[in-house]
Amino acid sequence: MNKASDASVYFQLLLAMFFFGLSFVFTSFSLRFLPPVTIIVVRLIISTMMLLAFSRLSMVTRIVGELQRPARGNVRLFLLLALFQPFLYFLAENTGMLYASPAIASIVVGTIPVATPLFAWLIIREHVEAATVFGAVLSFTGVLFLVLADAEETGADPLGVALLSGAVIAAVGYSIVLRMLPEHYSALTIVTWQNLFGLLFFLPVFFGVDFARLAPRLSEIEGSVSGGAPSALVLAGALLFLGVFPSSLSFVFLSRGIRTLGATRANVMTNLVPVIAALFSALVLGERITLATVAGMAIVISGVLLSQLTRLRRSRRQAAIRG
């Protein structure tokens, strides 16, 4: 891999993490107006339509690959992939954000790159470094610090953290199933089918849970439009952002990064997500960044970085040997 393409992949990963970080802010805003499942369904509809449109553009397919039809033997893997993410992941994350601030949510979700190798060892017996275990313990300590601190001050409601921890487990399942998919599937193929199947999973939940209580919410939004309030337009912009950027581009970029650089090098970039979410929560939503939030964030990020250190050094040594 040449330096130019390497820089391109890193740039795409930076954009992916930037969009992931902002997604917590835009989701938190959208939850003021719409139920969690409704937001996810709208995101997936926008994302699926956009990805299908992208699949017809040769300029895009040259970068992220063509849209392929899953082989019959791999359909179960794609369904399982979609079950973990977006279905279980977003269901837990969006519901958890009803009880936790974007900054706290991003910190809990930021433990995904630490949890993944641990569960991979338990499930498929992958080798795990001691630094990974210590980093996981350190990160979990940071999450505990947030939970045990003043919940009203930090926004770290234990129920919210528990639900967000479910999102972490779903993301781990997603990563393991992703490794089981044949490597010939393009990033565009993986993200398009996972979102399409995910949408099919969510529709029964939407009609069974959210549909009945959606009308009063829409009436409130309609009233804000007639009253001249900009809330409805801002909500539409937030949903469009969530569908186009985090649900589409970020997953395509992340998938390409993992396949090009490897899961270890690509996942290190997720350490930026809590920082971005906390910063923009303060700037956009006016949330206070407390000392407890900063301390918890520092502990979690330190644990994540430590868990990656040994594997990163090995990657550098191997690259030096290859010349």
N, C-alpha and C positions, 0 to 999 in steps of 0.2 A: 504494500500500500504506500503510495507516494505522499509526500508532505502536504501537497495541495489538497488531496482528497481527505487526508487525515484532519486537516484544519477545517474542511467543510463539514465533516461529521461532528466535530467538536462544537462548531458554531450551531449546527442544528440541535445538538443536545442542550446547549445553553438556551436556545429559544424554547425548546420543549420545557425545560425547568422553569423558565420565566412564565410561560403560559400556565403551567401547573400551579405555580405559586399564586398567580392572579386568580385562578379558578376558585380558590377558597374565598376570596373577597367577593367575586361576582355571585357565587353560590349563596353566600351569607346574605347579600342584598336581595337576591331573588326569593329567598325563603321568607322574606317579609310579606310577600304578595301571593306566592303559590306554594302548594304542598310539595314535599320532596319528590314523590314519584312523577308528578306532572313535569317538574323541571327536568328530570332525567329523560323522560319520554321526548320532550321537545328537543333536548340536546341530541339525542340519538337520531331523531328524524332529520334534523339539520345536518348532522354529521354524515349519515348514510347517503343523503342526497348529494352532498358535496363530494364525497369519496367516489360515488358512481360517476359524477360529472368529471372528476379528475382522471378516472380510468380511461377516458376518451381523449385525453390530451397527451400527445407523444412527448412533449417537453417534460411533463410530470412523470410519466412512466419510465423515462430514461433514468430518472433519479431514484425513484422508489419501487420500480418494477411494475409489471403489468398485472392487471386483475385476473386471477386464475380461479377456475372452478375447483373446489376441493374434491379429491378422489373419494370414491364411495367409502373406502376403508378409513379415511381420515375425518369424515363428517362428525363422528362421535367426539373426536378430539376438539374440533371447532366448537361443537355444542358445549363441551365441558369448559373450554376456554371462555366462552361467552357467559356461562353460568357463574364463573368466578369473577369475570370482569367483562362487561360492565354490570351484570345483574347484582350479585351479592356485594361487590365492592361499593358501587354507587348507592345502593340501598342503605348500607351501613354508614357510609360517609355522609350522605345528605341528611339522614335521620340524626346522626350524631352531631351534626352542626347546628341542630336545633337547640342543643344543650352546651355547645362549646364554641368559643370564638375562632375565627379563621386562623389566628396565630397558634392557638393550642392544637387545633385540628391538624395543621400542617406539621407540627412537631411530632404528634403521635404517628401520623402517616409516614413521617421521615424515618421511622424505625424499620421500614420495609426492607432496605438493603441489608440490615443486620439480621432480621428474622429469616430472610430467604435461605441463606446457607445453613442455618440451624435446622430448619424444617426439611431442607433438602437432604441433610445427613440422616434425619430420622426416617424419612420416607424412602429415599432412593440411595441411602448410604454413601453420599458424597463426602469426601474428606473435608474436615473443618479444622482450621488453624486455632490454636489456643487464643491468639489475639482476637479472633472473631467472637469466641465465647466471652472473653473479658469485655470486649466492646459492647456486646449485647446486654450484659449485666449492667454496664455503665449507662447505656442508653435507657434501659428500663428504670434505673434509679432516677434518671432525669424525669421520666414520665411520672413516677411515683411522687417526686418532689412537687410537680405541678398539681397533682391530685390532692396531696395532703396540705398544700398551701391554701390560703384563703380562697375558696371557690368563687365567691362573689367578686373578688378583686381580680383574679386571674382568668375567670371564665372557664375553669377546668372542672366542670360538673362531673362527678364520677360516672354517671350514666352516659354522658356524652363520650367520655374517654373509653368506656367499655364498648360502646357501639363503634367508635373509631378503631378500636383494637380489632373488632370483627372485620373491618375494612382491610387492616393489615394482613390478617389471616387469608382473606380472599385474594389479596394481591400475591401472597406467597403461593397459593394454589395456582394462580394464573401463571406465575413464573415457571413453576414446575411443569405444567402442561405445555407451555410454550416451548420448553426444551425438548418435549416429546414429539413436536411437530417436525416433519421432514424439512430439511434446510432449503429445499428448492422453492418453497412458498415465499413470495415477495412480502415486503412490509405492507404494501397497499392491500394485498390479498388478506393478510391476517387481520388488519384493523377493520377493513370493510365487512368481512364476514362475522367478526366478533361483535361488531355494533349492530349488524342486521339481525343476528340470532338473539342478541341481547334485547333488542327492541321487541322481538316476539315474546321473550320471557316477561318483559315489563308490561305489555298491554293488558293481560288479565288482571294484574295487580292494579293498574291504573283504573280500569273500569270497575273493579271491585272495591277499591279503597278511596281513590281521589275524585272520581268522576262526580259523585253525589255532592261533595262539598266544594266543587270547583265553581259552580254558578255564583254563589255569594262572593267569592274572591274576585271573579271577573266583573261582577257588578260594582265592587269597590274600585277596581282599576278603571272601569268605564266612567265612574263618577269623578275620578281624579282627572280624567281627560277633559270631561265637560267643564270641570272647574278650572281648567287652565293649568293644572299641576303637571310637571314634566315626568312624574313617576312612571307612567305607562311607557313612555318613549325610552326612558332609561332602562326599564325592565326588558323591553324588546331588544335593546342593544346588549344588555347583559346576557340574555339567552342566546343571541346570535354569536356573541364572543365565545360562550361556553361550547356551542356546537361546532364552530369552525376551528377554534384554536386548541383548547385542551383535549376535546373529544376526538379531534381528527388529526391535526398537524402534530401535536405533541406525541401521540401514540405512534404515528408513522415515523417520526424522527427517533423516538426511543427504540422502536423495534429495529430500525436500521442501525442505530448506534450499538445495540447489543450484538447484532449479527456481524458488525464490522470490527468493533473494538473488543468485544467480549463483555459478558455481563458485569464483571468486576470493574473494569475501567469505566463503563457506561454508567453503572449505578452510583459511582462516587459523585457524579454530578447532582444526584438527588439531594445532596446535602445543602444545596442552594435553595431548595423549595421553602423550608421554614423561614429563612431569612427574608426572602421575597414576600411571602405571605404576611409576616409580621410587619414589615416596613409599609406595605401598601394598605394593611388594615388600619395602621395609624394615620396614613395620609388620606385615604379615601373614606373610611368608615369612622374616623375620629376615635378609634380605640386607644386606650392608654397602654403603653408598653411598660409593665411594672418590673421591679427588680426580680420578682419570682419568675416572670416570663423569661427574662434575659438569662437568669441562672439556669433554669430548666432547659432552655434552648442550647446554652453552651455545653451542658452536660450531655444532652442527647447527641448533638453534632460531634462532640469529642469522641463519644462512643462509636458513632458510625465511622468516623475517620480512622480510629484505631482498628476497627474490625477490618478495614480495607488495606491497612498498611503493609502487612506481610505479603499479601497477594500482589499488591502493586510493585513492591520491591522485586518479587520473583519475575513479574512481567518485564520489568526493566532489565533484569539480568539476562533473561532469555532473548530479549531484543538486542542486547549488546553482544551476546554470543553469535546470534544470526548475522550481526554486522549491519 
